[in-house]
């Protein structure tokens, strides 16, 4: 019998990096994300974030369609936040996301980084490559 484990570090951000994830919305997004991941047959090892983005460490088996998973996560959580919001403008995520495989050796470092997101941002000790989604430069220019 074969066993295959893949680990991913995933980051997605609010549209234009707007700080819209208040603590109550953040917790609702986290709970919803964890349920969707569980229902898809994957395992969330860590989830955390800031008012403008979410970070996740994900464990999967050999089959995963990252684009389908992220479309579902972002679509469902966006609807959830919009249901909680009385803004004139609707809540939206950036179109892209960051996803990178990580090795079992890297796993403890990335896991701790995600768990301590707020501490890293407060102290200014972030890992820039682990904070960007690829669309951030475009978002800053608009």
N, C-alpha and C positions, 0 to 999 in steps of 0.2 A: 504494500500500500504506500502511496506517495503522500507527502505532506509539503505544502507550499505556503509560506507566509510572506506577505509583502507589507511593508510599512510605508506610509505616506505622511508627509507634512503638508497641510493644505491651508491656504490663507485666502479669504475673500473679503472685500471691502464694500462699504456703502458708496453710493454714487457720489462722485466728487469728494470722497473721504469726509463727508459731512458727519459730525459727531452726534448721530441720531439714536444710537443704542444706549438708552438710559438703563440703569440697573434692572428695572422690572422687565423692560423689553429684551435686554440681554439674556436674562434668565429664561424667559419664554423661548427665545431663539435657541438657546442651548438645549433646553428640554425637548423641543421639537426636533432639532438636529439629531440628538441622541436616539430618539424614537425612530426617525426615518432611517438612520444608519442600522439600528438593530433590525428593523423590519426588512431591510435589504440584505441582511445576513452578514454584515460586517461588524467590526468591534471598534468603538471609539475608546482610545486609550487616554486621551486628554483633550479637553476643550476649554478655551478661554478667549479673551479678547479685550478690546478697548471700545470706546464709543464709536469708532469708525471702522472696525474690522473684527473678524473672527479668525481664530487659529485652531487647528484640529490636528491631532495625531490619530491616524486611522490604520487599523490592521485588517487586511483582506486575505482571501485565498487567491487561487490562480486566476480567477475570472473577475474582472471589474471593468466597467465602462465608465471611466471617470467623468466624461462629459455628461452622460445620462444622470449619474449620481449628483453632480453639481447643479445641473439644471433643476432637478427635483428639490434639492436642499434650498437653493436660492429662491425658487418659485414659491414653494410652500411657506418658507419663513418670511418672505416678502409679503405675502398675503396675510400672514399672522400679524406682522408688525403694522400693516395698514389697518387691520381690524382694531388694533389697540390705539391707533393714532387719530387725533383730531386735526391734523395738519391740512392746510389747503392743498399742498403738494403731496403726492403719494411717495411712499418710501420705496427706494429702489437700490439694488446692489449694482456695483460695477459689472460690466458684461463679463470680464475675465476673472481669472483666479490664478493662484500659484499652487502647484502641486509638484512635489518632488519625492522620489523614493528615498528612503533612508535605510541604512544597514542596521542590523541588530547592535553593532558597536556604537553607532551614532544615536541610537534610540534613547538612552538615558539623558543625553545632553539636550536633545530636541524636546523630549518629554518635560524636563525641568523648565526649559525656556517657555514652553506653552503654559505650563502650570503657573509660572511666575510672571506672566505678561504684564500685569499692572505694576509690579515692582520694577521690572526692567524699564518700562516707560517712565516711571516716576524718577528713577535714578539716571535716566538717559543712557543706559547701557543696553541698547537694543542691537540686534544683529541685522543691519540694513537689508541684506539679501533675504532674510526671513520675514521681512515686514512688507515687501512690495509685491504687487500682484501682476506687474507688467503694464498695467494701465495707469499707474500712479503718475508717471511723468506727463501723460496726456491730461490727466485730471488737474494737475497743478497748473498747466498752461491755460486752462479754460476759465 
